[in-house]
């Protein structure tokens, strides 16, 4: 049944609307004990126990006012109004519509619940009032917004909202019980620097079935599995993130939903998640965690959004202002709530200002101004949106009573330098001297010598212990605040920091080499958790640790099924290493040389590689050029799924720096795969990767990565080899309007035999020749390449 003309009852579970093809269902959905909401959901549940609880909801009418499990009903009145009533016959929700002609409620295959007249006049639709989810074909407008649920099990309205702001920019807002603040795009960025445009008046955004979400403010994001028609949803989650999900059907059941894009890559930057006076850290094994600041206690032990309150009272009178001091929290930020900003302030002057401000200053942010060459002091009236990141440039000084500071200080090593806590007491300290006088007795010379000897040995032992202790402290100085007593490092980027000795042991002294290139040598490793990994030891070790960490954190944040996954890194002294997942079947170059790939494998590798590059070029928050696309950098997993490797070793550019060629003075890729722009010193864009990809395609089709069949001579080496290959294939194409089977037999690698699709070969050659055009503007983008490669599926 996909329409009703009069009534649905909560007491009749069979009273459910189903779309014509059975994709969606609508009816009463249980949200608690004897509590129900009118909702729409995907009919297919996720393949887990209790399928009713695993249904994917896309809309609710009365999420904040559930109805009783008895005598509640949804009725379509003769006046054309759709009304939801509770057990007491009170109206909980209505469509507020009217019509003189008969009307029907229908559930469409798009997931839209519509109320229409017999003359097909639309009276009301669920698409016009979304809850927390957008489905393909549904439009977000200036009059609509997505509001998260309170939690994964509480479907009532939460604190996070996706909406169009007054400047026409699509934003994420934390709208809490006490305060509200924008957190995406980064609030300190002007819209144009965030890649947004305020020059639009349509204020519309939509998701399509192929995985593109686009907005009128110039925001366009692409799912990691873009171009495949799947079930897709865009959802504002209870944790404050905006995520794009996709799901495919496997037989009679659907697979689980997979995240294919998310707005905020650093989850602790989402506002309000830990509440006031608390700090967020990200633990890869457990996810996001909250902790109260030292001297504070949790307000509500079941809900972190309430935050923490001080377990002390700051002395505020002028006579006891010196009874307060500061706790140093390195690389910590509390965004917003600056009561004052002071430029070019010394640390001592900033402390004095905060002390004199009494309860209007609970601490201050002290940060170096690189442009001015001096430090700025940001006085905080509240401590909200707190997070700690090893790469953050700035410190927080938390104001506390001396009594609290003293207790923290004397809890060492729990609260000491090893945990990034430094106590700074204000002036006026007095040192207490204990009376340690004693009566000196006569001591023999031998006994005195023995005492001195024992003291000397003990002193040496103490020095050794102190040196070892300081070494341990130095290696744990990045310890997370919410794991103070444990004292271990938490990588805020979501992947792990390895020690050099750990990787040396995992690689058996770097003895099993599995590859090498211009960037370094790759070794096989067995990690401590028995995972097989590939460890790349970089040869260029001139980069500082901070710069290296900044680039590695960006690489680690990239996530796509056709990109090699980074598991961690090492930055110790001169050592710079990257830890990747291990790819069982090696590189595309090795498999082409061994003739291990049939035609289907080659075509799938071409499509997967294109998807990975399209993600790097067009979907990342950072615009990433690979600059060295070649068969050696395309790795194959256990099922020969391709993954692009070494993409993070190229320079990361901003989108507005496309024409700045100076940044690429040292990046030249591999001879033969390099676009003409490198040679002629033209502006470098993503089209250099498109050119290299075209060469790879030709090699996959012809097998001419070696001197075979007389097409390439043995003396054709380096750059001449691919150029001659391009000319040869182009001449074959120009010889006839369309390739005959005989023509294809001349081009395609003989080992493939006749087991190929002529249409797919034509598509691959056509795409390759377009990619290797001399004029970069004549080359397609990688997303266009994906579309062209998949055009054969559309024709079927």
C-alpha positions in Angstrom: 0.0 0.0 0.0 1.5 3.4 -1.0 -1.4 5.8 -0.3 -4.3 6.3 2.1 -7.4 8.3 1.9 -8.5 8.4 5.5 -6.6 6.9 8.5 -3.6 5.1 10.1 -3.8 3.7 13.6 -0.8 3.3 16.0 -2.4 0.1 17.4 -2.3 -1.6 14.0 1.4 -2.4 13.0 0.2 -3.4 9.6 -0.9 0.2 8.9 2.2 1.2 7.0 2.6 3.0 3.7 5.1 1.5 1.3 6.5 3.2 -1.8 5.7 1.6 -5.2 9.1 -0.2 -5.4 9.2 -0.9 -1.7 12.2 1.3 -1.0 10.6 3.4 1.7 8.0 2.8 4.4 6.0 5.3 6.5 3.9 4.9 9.6 4.1 4.9 13.4 7.7 4.3 14.6 8.4 3.4 18.2 10.8 5.8 19.9 10.4 4.8 23.5 8.3 2.9 25.9 4.7 3.4 24.6 5.9 6.4 22.6 5.5 6.7 18.8 6.3 9.2 16.1 5.0 9.5 12.5 8.1 8.7 10.5 9.5 7.6 7.1 12.3 5.0 6.9 14.2 2.8 4.5 12.2 -0.5 4.3 15.4 -2.6 4.3 17.0 -2.9 7.7 20.7 -3.2 8.2 21.9 -6.9 8.4 22.0 -7.1 12.2 19.8 -8.5 15.0 16.6 -6.7 15.9 15.9 -5.3 12.4 13.3 -2.8 13.7 15.9 -1.0 15.7 18.2 -1.0 12.7 15.9 0.8 10.3 17.3 4.0 8.8 14.9 6.9 9.5 14.8 9.9 7.1 11.9 12.0 8.5 9.8 12.5 11.6 6.7 14.6 12.1 6.5 14.8 15.9 10.0 14.0 17.1 9.7 16.3 20.1 6.1 15.3 20.9 5.7 11.5 20.7 2.1 10.1 20.9 0.7 7.4 23.1 0.8 3.8 22.0 -2.9 3.4 22.2 -5.7 5.3 20.5 -3.3 7.6 18.6 -4.0 8.0 14.9 -3.1 9.8 11.7 -6.3 10.9 9.8 -6.9 12.7 6.6 -9.9 15.0 7.1 -12.5 15.8 4.4 -11.2 19.4 4.6 -7.9 18.3 3.2 -6.0 18.6 6.5 -3.7 15.8 7.6 -3.9 15.5 11.4 -2.0 13.4 14.0 -3.9 13.1 17.3 -2.9 11.6 20.6 -4.9 9.2 22.9 -6.7 12.2 24.3 -7.7 13.3 20.8 -5.5 16.4 21.1 -3.8 17.5 17.9 0.0 16.9 18.1 0.8 17.7 14.5 -1.0 18.7 11.3 -0.1 19.6 7.7 -2.2 22.8 8.0 -3.7 22.3 4.5 -7.2 22.7 3.0 -8.9 21.5 -0.1 -12.4 21.3 -1.4 -11.6 18.2 -3.5 -10.8 14.7 -2.4 -7.1 14.2 -1.5 -4.7 11.3 -0.9 -1.5 10.7 1.1 1.1 9.0 -1.0 4.7 7.7 -0.3 6.9 8.1 -3.4 10.0 6.1 -4.3 12.1 9.2 -3.6 11.1 8.9 0.1 8.8 12.0 -0.2 5.5 11.7 1.6 3.0 13.9 -0.3 -0.6 15.0 0.1 -2.2 15.6 -3.3 -5.6 16.2 -4.7 -7.3 14.1 -7.4 -6.2 16.8 -9.8 -2.6 16.2 -8.8 -2.3 19.5 -6.9 0.4 19.2 -4.3 -1.0 20.3 -0.9 1.9 19.2 1.4 5.2 17.2 1.2 7.6 15.9 3.8 10.5 17.1 1.7 9.6 20.7 2.7 10.1 20.0 6.4 13.2 17.8 6.8 14.4 16.6 10.2 18.1 15.6 10.3 18.4 13.8 7.0 18.5 14.8 3.3 17.9 12.2 0.6 18.7 12.4 -3.2 16.2 14.7 -4.9 15.4 16.6 -1.7 16.4 20.3 -1.6 17.6 22.2 1.4 16.4 25.9 1.2 16.5 29.1 3.1 13.3 28.1 4.8 14.4 24.6 5.9 17.2 23.2 8.1 18.5 19.9 9.3 18.6 19.5 13.1 20.4 16.6 14.7 18.8 14.2 17.2 19.7 14.5 20.8 21.5 11.2 20.8 21.6 7.9 18.8 18.7 6.6 20.9 16.9 9.9 21.7 15.2 11.1 18.5 14.1 14.5 19.9 15.7 17.7 18.5 19.4 18.0 19.4 21.9 20.9 19.5 23.3 20.8 16.0 21.9 22.5 12.9 22.7 22.8 9.2 21.2 26.0 7.8 21.7 29.0 5.5 23.0 32.0 7.4 22.1 35.6 6.6 25.2 35.9 4.4 23.9 33.1 2.1 26.5 30.6 3.4 25.6 27.1 4.4 26.8 26.5 8.0 26.8 24.1 10.9 25.7 25.7 14.2 25.9 24.5 17.8 22.7 25.8 19.4 23.0 24.7 23.0 20.8 25.5 26.0 23.1 28.3 27.1 25.1 29.5 24.1 25.3 29.1 20.3 28.2 29.3 17.9 29.2 28.5 14.3 31.9 25.9 13.8 31.8 24.9 10.1 33.2 26.3 7.9 35.9 27.5 10.3 34.4 30.6 11.9 37.6 32.6 11.8 37.7 32.4 8.0 35.9 34.8 5.7 33.6 32.9 3.3 35.8 33.4 0.3 38.8 31.9 2.1 36.7 28.9 3.1 35.8 28.3 -0.6 32.3 29.8 -0.2 30.5 32.6 -2.1 28.1 35.1 -0.5 27.0 36.3 -3.9 23.9 34.2 -4.4 20.3 34.6 -3.5 18.9 31.1 -4.2 20.1 29.5 -1.0 19.6 25.9 -2.1 21.5 22.7 -1.7 20.8 19.2 -2.9 22.2 15.7 -2.9 22.1 13.4 -6.0 22.1 9.6 -6.2 25.7 9.6 -7.6 27.1 11.1 -4.4 27.5 14.9 -5.1 26.2 17.4 -2.6 26.2 20.9 -4.0 25.1 24.2 -2.6 24.5 27.7 -4.1 27.3 29.1 -2.0 29.8 27.3 -4.2 30.2 24.3 -1.8 30.5 21.0 -3.7 31.5 17.7 -2.1 31.8 14.3 -3.7 31.4 10.9 -2.0 34.4 8.7 -2.0 32.4 6.2 -4.0 31.2 8.8 -6.4 29.5 7.9 -9.7 27.9 4.7 -8.5 24.1 4.8 -8.1 23.5 3.7 -4.5 21.2 4.5 -1.7 22.6 7.7 -0.1 21.7 10.1 2.7 23.2 13.3 4.1 22.8 13.5 7.9 23.5 15.9 10.7 24.6 13.5 13.4 24.0 13.8 17.2 27.8 14.3 17.6 27.6 17.5 15.5 29.2 16.2 12.3 27.7 16.3 8.8 28.2 13.0 7.1 27.4 11.6 3.7 26.5 7.8 3.7 26.1 5.3 1.0 24.6 1.7 1.0 24.3 -0.9 -1.7 22.1 -4.0 -1.8 23.6 -7.4 -1.5 21.1 -10.0 -2.6 17.8 -9.6 -0.6 19.5 -7.6 2.1 21.2 -4.2 2.2 24.7 -3.8 3.3 25.6 -1.4 6.2 25.8 2.3 5.7 29.3 3.5 4.9 30.6 7.1 5.5 31.8 8.5 2.2 32.4 12.1 3.3 32.3 14.2 6.5 32.5 17.9 7.1 34.7 18.1 10.2 37.8 15.9 10.0 38.9 16.8 13.6 36.0 15.8 15.8 37.2 17.8 18.8 36.7 21.1 16.8 32.9 20.6 17.0 31.6 23.1 19.5 29.7 22.2 22.6 30.6 18.5 22.6 32.3 18.5 26.0 30.7 21.6 27.6 32.2 24.4 29.6 35.5 24.1 31.5 36.3 20.8 29.8 38.8 19.6 27.2 38.2 17.3 24.2 40.9 14.9 23.0 40.7 12.3 20.3 41.8 8.7 21.1 42.0 6.5 17.9 41.0 3.4 19.8 38.0 5.0 21.6 37.1 8.1 19.6 36.4 11.5 21.2 36.8 11.8 24.9 36.0 14.6 27.4 37.8 15.6 30.6 37.3 18.3 33.2 40.0 20.9 33.6 42.2 20.5 36.7 40.4 21.8 39.7 37.0 21.3 38.1 34.3 18.6 38.5 31.7 17.2 36.1 28.2 18.9 36.5 26.1 16.0 35.2 27.8 12.6 35.3 25.6 11.3 32.5 25.9 14.2 30.1 29.1 15.9 29.1 27.4 18.7 27.2 26.7 20.3 30.7 30.5 20.5 31.1 32.3 21.1 34.4 32.2 23.6 37.3 35.1 24.9 39.4 35.7 23.0 42.7 37.0 26.3 44.2 36.3 30.0 44.5 38.7 32.5 43.1 39.7 35.2 45.6 38.7 38.5 44.0 39.3 41.3 46.4 42.2 43.6 45.8 43.8 42.5 49.1 44.1 38.9 48.1 44.6 39.1 44.3 48.0 37.6 44.8 46.4 34.4 46.1 45.9 33.2 42.5 48.3 31.7 39.9 48.3 30.0 36.6 48.4 26.4 35.2 50.1 26.2 31.8 48.3 24.0 29.3 50.4 23.8 26.1 48.9 23.5 22.6 45.3 23.9 24.0 42.7 26.2 22.5 39.4 27.4 23.9 37.6 29.0 20.9 35.7 32.3 21.5 34.7 34.2 24.6 37.6 36.7 24.5 36.7 39.5 26.8 39.8 41.5 25.6 42.7 41.1 23.3 46.0 42.8 24.0 48.6 43.1 21.3 52.4 42.9 22.0 52.1 41.8 25.6 54.7 40.0 27.7 53.7 36.9 29.5 54.1 38.6 32.9 52.0 41.6 31.8 49.3 39.2 30.6 49.3 37.4 33.9 49.0 40.7 35.8 46.1 41.8 33.6 44.2 38.6 34.2 44.8 38.7 38.0 43.5 42.3 38.2 40.4 41.3 36.1 39.2 39.2 39.0 36.3 36.9 38.0 36.0 38.4 34.5 39.2 36.5 33.5 39.3 32.8 34.1 42.5 32.4 32.0 44.2 33.6 28.9 45.4 32.4 25.6 49.0 33.4 24.8 50.0 33.1 21.1 52.9 34.3 19.0 51.9 36.7 16.1 54.1 35.6 13.2 53.2 38.7 11.2 54.0 41.2 13.9 56.8 39.3 15.6 55.3 39.6 19.0 52.9 37.8 21.4 49.2 38.5 21.9 47.2 38.0 25.0 43.6 36.8 24.7 41.7 37.2 28.0 39.0 34.6 28.4 35.7 35.2 30.2 34.6 31.6 29.7 36.4 28.4 28.7 34.3 26.7 26.0 35.0 24.6 22.9 38.3 23.4 24.4 40.5 20.9 22.6 44.1 20.0 22.5 46.1 19.3 19.3 49.9 18.7 19.1 50.1 20.9 16.1 48.2 23.8 17.6 50.3 27.0 17.9 49.3 28.6 21.2 49.0 27.9 25.0 46.3 28.4 27.6 47.1 29.7 31.1 44.3 28.6 33.5 43.8 30.8 36.5 43.5 28.9 39.8 43.8 29.6 43.5 47.2 29.0 44.9 45.8 26.3 47.2 44.6 24.3 44.1 47.9 24.9 42.3 49.8 23.7 45.3 47.8 20.5 45.5 48.4 19.9 41.8 52.1 20.6 42.1 52.5 18.3 45.1 50.8 15.4 43.2 53.8 15.0 40.9 54.3 13.1 38.8 50.5 13.3 38.1 50.6 17.1 37.6 54.0 18.1 36.4 56.0 19.0 33.3 55.7 15.5 32.0 52.0 16.1 31.6 52.3 19.6 30.1 51.2 21.3 33.4 53.4 24.1 34.6 52.4 26.0 37.7 53.1 29.8 37.8 52.3 31.4 41.1 51.9 35.2 41.3 54.3 37.4 43.3 54.3 37.4 47.0 55.3 33.9 47.7 57.1 33.2 50.9 59.4 30.3 51.5 58.9 28.4 54.8 62.1 27.3 56.5 61.9 24.3 58.9 64.1 24.3 62.0 66.5 21.4 61.3 69.2 22.1 63.9 70.8 19.1 65.6 73.6 18.4 68.0 76.8 17.4 66.2 78.4 14.3 67.6 82.0 13.1 67.3 82.4 10.8 64.3 85.5 8.7 63.5 87.5 9.3 60.3 86.8 5.9 58.9 83.1 6.2 59.5 83.1 9.7 58.0 84.9 8.3 54.8 82.3 5.6 54.5 79.5 8.1 54.9 81.0 10.3 52.2 81.5 7.2 49.9 77.9 6.1 50.4 76.6 9.6 49.7 78.8 9.8 46.6 77.5 6.5 45.2 73.9 7.5 46.1 74.4 10.8 44.4 75.5 9.2 41.2 72.5 6.8 41.3 70.2 9.7 41.8 71.7 11.6 38.9 71.3 8.5 36.6 67.7 8.1 37.8 67.0 11.8 37.2 68.4 11.5 33.7 66.3 8.5 32.8 63.3 10.2 34.4 63.8 13.3 32.3 64.3 11.2 29.2 60.9 9.5 29.8 59.3 12.9 30.5 60.7 14.3 27.2 59.2 11.4 25.3 55.8 11.9 27.0 55.6 15.6 26.9 52.6 15.4 24.5 50.5 13.4 26.9 46.8 14.0 26.7 45.2 15.9 29.6 42.3 13.5 30.1 44.9 10.7 30.5 47.1 12.6 32.9 47.9 9.6 35.2 48.5 7.3 32.3 50.9 9.7 30.7 50.7 8.4 27.1 50.5 10.3 23.8 47.2 10.7 22.1 47.5 11.5 18.4 44.8 14.1 17.6 45.0 13.3 13.9 43.3 9.8 14.3 46.4 7.8 13.6 49.3 6.7 15.6 52.8 8.1 16.3 55.4 5.3 16.3 58.8 5.4 17.8 61.8 4.7 15.6 62.9 1.7 17.6 59.4 0.2 17.3 59.5 0.5 13.5 63.0 -0.8 13.4 61.9 -3.9 15.2 58.8 -4.3 13.1 60.8 -4.2 9.9 63.5 -6.5 11.3 66.1 -3.8 11.1 64.7 -2.5 7.7 65.8 -5.7 6.1 62.8 -6.6 3.8 62.7 -4.0 1.1 59.5 -4.1 -1.1 59.9 -0.9 -3.1 61.8 2.3 -3.6 61.4 5.6 -5.4 62.5 9.2 -5.3 60.8 9.8 -2.0 62.4 6.9 -0.1 62.6 3.1 0.5 59.6 1.0 1.5 60.0 -2.0 3.9 57.6 -4.7 4.9 56.8 -4.7 8.6 54.8 -6.7 11.2 53.4 -4.3 13.8 53.0 -5.2 17.5 49.3 -5.9 16.9 50.3 -8.4 14.2 49.1 -6.2 11.3 51.2 -6.4 8.2 52.3 -2.8 7.2 54.4 -1.0 4.7 56.9 1.4 6.2 58.3 4.1 4.0 61.6 5.6 5.1 61.8 9.1 3.6 65.2 10.2 2.2 64.5 13.9 2.5 64.9 14.5 6.3 65.5 18.3 6.2 61.9 19.1 7.2 61.2 20.2 10.7 59.0 18.1 13.0 56.2 20.7 13.1 56.1 21.1 9.3 56.3 17.3 8.9 53.5 16.8 11.4 51.3 19.4 9.6 51.6 17.6 6.3 51.2 14.1 7.8 48.0 15.1 9.7 46.5 16.3 6.4 47.5 13.1 4.6 46.1 11.0 7.5 42.7 12.8 7.3 42.2 11.8 3.7 39.9 8.8 3.4 38.8 7.0 0.2 38.5 3.4 -0.9 41.0 4.0 -3.7 43.6 5.8 -1.6 46.2 3.9 0.4 45.4 4.2 4.1 48.0 5.7 6.4 48.2 4.1 9.9 50.8 6.3 11.5 54.2 8.1 11.3 57.5 8.6 13.0 59.3 11.9 13.5 62.3 11.4 15.8 65.5 13.4 15.3 66.4 13.1 11.6 64.1 10.1 11.1 60.9 10.6 9.1 58.9 7.5 8.4 55.3 6.8 7.2 53.3 3.6 8.0 50.8 2.4 5.5 48.5 -0.6 5.0 50.3 -3.4 3.2 49.0 -4.2 -0.4 49.2 -7.9 -1.0 49.6 -7.8 -4.8 52.1 -5.1 -5.1 52.1 -2.4 -7.7 50.4 -2.1 -11.1 53.8 -2.0 -12.7 54.7 -5.4 -11.3 51.5 -6.9 -12.4 51.7 -5.5 -15.9 55.2 -6.8 -16.3 54.1 -10.3 -15.1 51.0 -10.4 -17.3 48.9 -11.2 -14.3 45.9 -9.0 -15.2 43.0 -9.9 -17.4 40.9 -7.3 -19.2 38.3 -6.9 -16.4 40.9 -6.4 -13.8 42.6 -3.7 -16.0 39.3 -1.8 -16.6 38.4 -1.9 -12.9 41.8 -0.7 -12.0 41.4 2.2 -14.4 38.1 3.2 -12.9 39.3 2.9 -9.3 42.4 4.9 -9.9 40.3 7.6 -11.6 38.0 7.8 -8.6 40.9 8.1 -6.2 42.5 11.0 -8.1 39.1 12.7 -8.5 38.7 12.6 -4.7 42.2 14.2 -4.3 41.4 16.9 -6.9 37.9 17.9 -6.1 36.6 16.6 -2.8 39.4 17.1 -0.2 39.2 20.1 2.1 42.8 20.6 0.9 43.4 20.6 -2.8 45.9 17.8 -3.4 48.1 17.2 -6.5 49.8 13.9 -6.8 52.4 15.0 -9.4 53.8 11.4 -9.8 51.0 9.2 -11.2 52.5 6.1 -12.6 52.0 2.3 -12.4 54.5 2.0 -9.5 52.3 4.3 -7.4 49.1 2.3 -8.0 49.0 -0.6 -5.6 46.7 -3.6 -5.7 45.0 -5.2 -2.6 44.0 -8.8 -2.0 41.1 -8.5 -4.5 43.1 -6.4 -6.9 41.3 -3.2 -5.8 43.5 -0.3 -6.8 44.7 2.2 -4.3 46.7 5.3 -5.2 49.9 5.7 -3.1 52.4 8.5 -2.5 49.8 11.2 -3.0 50.8 12.9 0.2 54.4 13.4 -0.8 53.4 16.1 -3.3 52.9 19.7 -2.3 49.5 20.5 -0.8 48.0 23.7 -2.3 45.1 26.0 -1.5 42.5 26.2 -4.2 43.3 29.8 -4.8 46.9 29.0 -5.5 46.4 27.0 -8.7 48.6 29.3 -10.7 51.4 29.6 -8.3 54.1 27.6 -10.0 56.9 28.6 -7.7 55.8 26.2 -5.0 56.5 23.3 -7.4 60.1 24.1 -8.3 61.3 20.8 -7.0 58.4 18.5 -8.0 58.9 17.0 -11.3 57.4 13.5 -11.1 58.8 10.7 -13.3 60.1 11.2 -16.8 57.7 10.1 -19.4 54.7 10.6 -17.3 55.3 14.4 -16.8 52.9 16.8 -18.5 54.3 19.4 -20.9 53.6 22.1 -18.3 56.7 21.0 -16.4 59.0 21.5 -19.4 57.6 24.8 -20.5 57.3 26.2 -16.9 53.6 26.8 -17.2 51.2 27.0 -14.2 50.7 23.7 -12.6 47.1 22.5 -12.1 45.4 19.1 -11.5 45.7 18.6 -15.3 49.3 17.3 -14.8 47.9 14.3 -13.0 45.3 13.8 -15.8 48.1 13.7 -18.3 50.0 11.1 -16.3 46.9 9.1 -15.8 46.4 9.0 -19.6 49.9 7.5 -20.1 49.1 4.9 -17.5 45.9 4.0 -19.4 47.7 3.5 -22.7 50.2 1.2 -20.9 47.4 -0.8 -19.4 45.8 -1.3 -22.8 48.9 -1.9 -24.9 51.1 -3.6 -22.4 53.9 -1.3 -23.7 55.7 -0.8 -20.5 58.5 -2.8 -22.1 59.9 -3.2 -25.7 57.2 -5.6 -27.1 55.8 -6.2 -30.6 58.1 -3.7 -32.2 56.0 -0.7 -31.2 58.9 0.5 -28.9 62.5 -0.1 -29.6 65.0 -1.1 -26.9 66.7 2.3 -27.3 63.4 4.1 -26.6 63.9 4.9 -22.9 62.8 7.6 -20.5 60.6 10.3 -21.9 60.7 9.1 -25.5 58.9 5.8 -24.7 55.5 7.2 -23.6 55.5 9.9 -26.3 56.1 7.3 -29.0 53.3 5.1 -27.5 50.9 8.1 -27.7 51.8 8.8 -31.3 51.5 5.2 -32.3 48.0 4.7 -30.7 46.8 8.1 -32.1 47.9 7.0 -35.6 46.0 3.8 -35.3 42.9 5.7 -34.2 43.2 8.2 -37.1 43.6 5.4 -39.6 39.8 4.7 -39.4 36.7 6.5 -38.1 36.1 3.7 -35.6 38.3 0.8 -34.4 37.5 -2.5 -35.9 38.1 -5.7 -34.1 41.3 -6.1 -36.2 42.4 -2.6 -35.2 41.9 -3.4 -31.5 43.8 -6.6 -31.9 46.8 -4.5 -33.1 46.6 -2.2 -30.1 45.6 -4.4 -27.2 48.2 -6.5 -25.4 48.3 -10.0 -26.9 48.3 -11.8 -23.6 44.7 -10.5 -23.1 43.6 -12.5 -26.1 40.0 -12.1 -27.1 38.6 -11.9 -23.6 37.8 -8.2 -23.6 34.9 -5.8 -24.2 35.3 -3.9 -27.5 33.3 -1.0 -26.1 35.4 -0.8 -22.9 38.6 -0.8 -25.0 37.2 2.0 -27.2 36.3 4.0 -24.1 39.7 3.5 -22.4 41.6 4.5 -25.5 39.4 7.5 -26.2 39.7 8.7 -22.6 43.5 8.1 -22.6 44.0 10.2 -25.8 41.9 13.0 -24.4 44.0 13.0 -21.2 47.3 13.3 -23.0 46.4 16.4 -25.0 49.2 18.9 -25.2 46.8 21.7 -24.2 45.9 21.2 -20.6 42.5 23.0 -21.1 41.6 20.3 -23.6 42.0 17.6 -21.0 39.1 16.4 -18.9 38.9 16.6 -15.2 39.3 13.4 -13.2 35.6 13.5 -12.3 34.8 13.7 -16.0 37.1 10.8 -16.6 35.1 8.7 -14.1 31.9 9.6 -15.9 33.3 8.7 -19.3 34.7 5.4 -18.0 31.3 4.5 -16.6 29.3 5.6 -19.6 29.3 2.0 -20.8 27.2 1.0 -17.7 24.7 3.7 -18.6 24.3 2.2 -22.1 23.6 -1.3 -20.8 
